[in-house]
């Protein structure tokens, strides 16, 4: 069957969130083709969408090499077929053969089938993207690695920072889902929601369905109190910090599961530090309207950039940084700057 290469590649990339880098379960690092659909499943998340191939095309192919090939070959149109246990991708510059498991054993059939769909709030994707940056990566505190999807809001908390975005989610009772799974809703343009016994399902206009597993662990009840409080010292964060986040995160992103920047404030000055395995960066101090004691907080780079671009006015209480953005509210615990080797002699100040 002939297909446009870029369209086929997009179809595969759309279901890639469900892939596992390792084969943690059978065929979890594969694209599984069946009845005109392409599917992925990693036990936490599953994706299913149109494959653009004939209904008769069936089997499982290792995903990494197929994606690599499609991204590199110059063809605009390719022909995809199967024969003798191989997937064949042919174009003007050559023919490529991929080992193919004819039997699809990916356990996607264990995922509940959604039946009733509800419209998803247009802000849901943006809300999930923002709050997911406040989820923890500490597996010993499982609930904190999740996004709490409440009937009236979505929220996440990692022990020292939290964000809650108020909106109608369409659910009748709260659910916990892994932050790493549900954050894909934002990039895939999901427009509808369905809930089954063990899964939350999202669907976009193109027919792509993303399903994330639900969990029943208790979620901390004191997050609302952490977010409360309107009284504090107003602080206008300089918008130049948005550019600094991209530079400082060159180092902090080396900490794959702990990609935080350190923001330090002293009277009239603010600076950003990005610390990684191979090095660190300390920005030059920027002017800030702060006359209180020295303070610091940790924050994800994308979240800091978003806050200072659109909501640069914050409030500092004795214990927290508070930011309100209309439907959402963010809070970060404040601490005293440490005295590590990177802070000697006022390094990083103007």
Secondary structure, 3 states (H helix, E strand, C coil): CEEEHHHHHHHHHHCHHHCCCCCCCCCCCEEEEECCEEEEECCCEEEEEECCCCCCCCEEEEHHHHHHHHHHCCCCEEEEEEECCEEEEEECCEEEEEEEECCCCCCHHHCCCCCCCEECCCCHHHHHHHHHCCCCCCCCCHHHHEEEECCCEEEEECCCEEEEEECCCCCCCCEEEEHHHHCHHHHCCCCEEEECCCEEEEECCCCCEEEEEEECCCCCCCHHHHHCCCCCEEEECCCCHHHHHHHHHHHHCCCCCCCEEEEEEECCEEEEEEECCCCEEECCCEECCCCCCCEEEEEEHHHHHHHHHHCCEEEECCCEEEEECCCEEEEEECECCCCCHHHHHHCCCC
